[in-house]
Amino acid sequence: MTSTEPQSSFRRSLSDPAEFTLTFELVPSRGGRGKEYSRILSLAREIAIDGRIKAVSITENAGGHPALSPEVLGLDIFQMGLDVINHFSGKDKNRNQMESLLFGWERAGLNNLLVISGDYPKQGYCGHAKPVFDLDSVQMVAMLSRMNQGGFAPKPMPCTSFFKGVALSPFKSGEAELMMQYYKLHRKIAAGADFVITQVGFAARKFQEVLFYLQDNRLDIPVLGNVFIPNPAVLKIMRRGLVPGCVIPAELDRLMVKEAESADKGRRARLLRGAKLLAVLKGLGYDGAHIGGPGLTFANLDFMLNKFAELADSWPEFIEEMNFWPSRNFFYYQRDEKTGLNKSEPVKIKKKSKTGPGLLLGHLTHNLAFDPQGLLFSSARKSCFFLEQKVPALFRRGEMLTKVLLFHCKDCGDCTLADQAFLCPQSGCAKFLLNGPCGGSRDGWCEVYPGKKRCHYVKVYERLSADECREFKEKLLPPRNWALNRTSSWINFYAGLDHNRLGPDEICE
């Protein structure tokens, strides 16, 4: 049994081109009892009876805050006969704990997943929690794919049947942020992703851009567009940039503030906008939509879905009012003035590499001493083995001094500098991601250090030429091997112990 077999109503719907698949996002409360938990269960029961929404997704510690584990709520809902998509993130658990949890989820029938890096952990018991991020989302998808095939070393196991969704954030202001999101999507699909859900957004052009990009790059995968209905309280939080990766454009913000002055505080206007966005997504050719929003009742959903059914054929009329995104921001496709959407030809990216002393020195050293065809490769290899054997302490100090001064090395023992434009992801990325950025950056700034530290992958992109950037989507980097921590990355490279031992199509042995 494989993960591509459409068994559940959600999978069957998503595999049917004639269906527009709807899902709805639930956010568990802090605790497994009380009025909020009962409210969520009651809402899920009404959704299950209604039948138009094929699955509910359940977040995992959304925003980095502790909440009820998704499989607890998920199992209660699954037993009602409604499909569940559990969010599965890497922020709080290492790879062994992931595997352990997945065995239990698969046994319980919770096989649909949305695989994400996750929001950076926030305040918890006695301070901030330690961020884990042992695997990034690409590596997590690859692990799930191997589990579906019968496992991995040291011992085979029964095949699982996980259906693996991934996220994509096309709502980025700059070229570097946006293109790295798309390049990472290539890696996710290569690792075995089964479907895509976009980040929150309100721009028809940006939604269409995703479909054009997938078509142009021959990436055949179902996509759900995100339809989010914020209330005034969440609008204030998003306005302050406190929801990672989610941006409320200024024009939409002003409109919603004005709408909130009405008797119903703008609720009907927000739901009607959601119905129009659903119509636009269906008209553009999306496979479905992922609906979310705080405090929504079934009556709210029913109103929105009924309006969607009424307005679906009129979707071109709503394009202009569903294009909330600054025109000065980067678009991968030029605007078509006739339709208000995009022209089918992408823009020409002609960027050149951004050279500097660190990049030049890194390339020179790598090409001479670490490329098997390099002039100094053989002598450098012999010298490292000799020095490590004769004067190990001096050798290690020399290696560390060089790498710390030049690259801010964190001594991981498995150096990926040559894969990252000679910038260290262990020190440069707050989440230690190896296969591309998370979705939480904003205007080029790191999710964790906004206004203080630029996103590591924005800096990587800026260092590379257009051709080098395109190559970034092709190679999957395996997880960090913690057995190599605080050992010589030079020795590990020459001895064939680091990630370079793998072939171009392998992510793990």
Helices and strands as residue ranges (DSSP letters): H 9-15, E 21-26, H 35-50, E 55-58, G 62-64, H 70-78, E 83-89, H 95-107, E 112-116, E 123-124, E 127-128, H 137-148, E 151-152, E 155-156, E 163-168, H 175-191, E 195-198, H 204-216, E 223-228, H 232-239, H 250-259, H 267-284, E 288-292, H 298-311, G 312-318, G 320-322, E 333-335, E 342-346, H 357-365, I 366-370, H 377-390, H 392-407, G 417-419, H 425-428, H 456-463, H 466-471, G 482-484, H 489-494, G 499-501
